[in-house]
Amino acid sequence: MKPAGRRLSGKVALVTGGGTGIGRATVLALAREGAAVAVNYSKSKAAAHETARLAEAAGVRALPVQADVTRDAQVRAMIDEVARELGGLDCLVNNAG
């Protein structure tokens, strides 16, 4: 069993609507547990980049990624980018909307 605080080490998580509010809190909780995190945003670019910076302060990789989750092609491109940049995708938190 992995020690508390790093139970998700080696995993990659994507949080839609991850730049602010509950999404930001979720990103930061995942980062504290050791997961690399993709921070999805539609319009709040500055907030998503700040959330990614805060996640990186926990010692993990973080990727802000823009996509409108109501657009299938954008979602597919986002997933491809996350997998390419962070090495896969293990966890999805659907928080957008």
N, C-alpha and C positions, 0 to 999 in steps of 0.2 A: 504494500500500500504506500502510495506517495504521501509525503508529509503535507499537512494542511498548509495552504498557501501556495502550493505548486502542483495541485492535483491534475491540472490541465496542461502541464508542460508537454510540448511536442504536438499539441492540438492547434487547429486553426478554426476560429469562429467568425462568422459574419453576422453583424447586427444591423438590420434595416432600420432606418430612422435613428441611427446611432449617435448623432451629433449633439443632441440635447435631451434634457429631462430623463425619463426612464431609460431611454436608449443609451444615453451617456453613462448613467449609473450601471447599466448592464455591461457595457464595454469595459468599464473600469473594474468591475467585479471579476470579469473573465480574465482581464490582464493580471490582476492580483493573484489569480490562481494559475498563472503561467501560460495562458493561451495567447498565441498571436491573434490579433484582432483586425478585422476589416470593418471600417466605420462607414456605412452607407449613408448617403444624404441625397436629397433631390435638389434643394435650393440653398440650404444653410451651409455653404462651403466653409466659411470661417469657423463656425462652431465645430464642424466635423474635423477640421485640421487641428483645432485646439484639443478636442477629445483625443485624437490620435497622439498628439504630443504628450498629453497626460498619461495615456496608456504606455507610451514608450518609457516614461519615467519609472514605470514599474518593472522595466527591464525586458520588455517583449517587443516584437515587431508589430507595427500598426500601419494600416493602409487606409487612408480616406479614399472612398470610391463613389463617384457620382452615378446614380441611375434612378430613373423614375420606375418604381416597382409595379406600376400599372402597365408598363410597356414591355412585352415579352422579349423583344430583341435587346433592350437595354439590360434586362435581368440576365439574359444569357451571356451578354458581353461582360457584365459585372462578375458573374461566377467564373468565367474564363480568366479574367484579370486577377481575381483573388487566388485562384488555383495556381496561376503562373507566378505571381509575385510572392505568395506566402507558402507555396508548396502543397496545396490541397485545400480541402474544406471538410471539416469534421462536424461542425455544429452551426445551425442556422437559427437565429432568433428573429422571428417576424414581428417587428415592433412598429414599422411604418404605418402612418395613418392615424 
